[in-house]
């Protein structure tokens, strides 16, 4: 493997061009949603699929401030 090929391989084993980011991460906040999403759930947003990244953060304040935060990443 040459030096350029070594630099182009990401930790996931997929080859990408050096200097380019190949993943997107966002925060998803659900207010008033009746259930907590499971670990294997997928979210479709703007025509793209995202998976949950880690455990949800559950905020159980008053009924006005209660919500669940998720970290989602592009698959």
Secondary structure, DSSP 8 states (H G I E B T S, - for coil): --HHHHHHB-TTS-B--TT-----EEEEEESS-SS---TT-EEEETTEEEEE-S--EEE--STTT-EEEEEEEE-
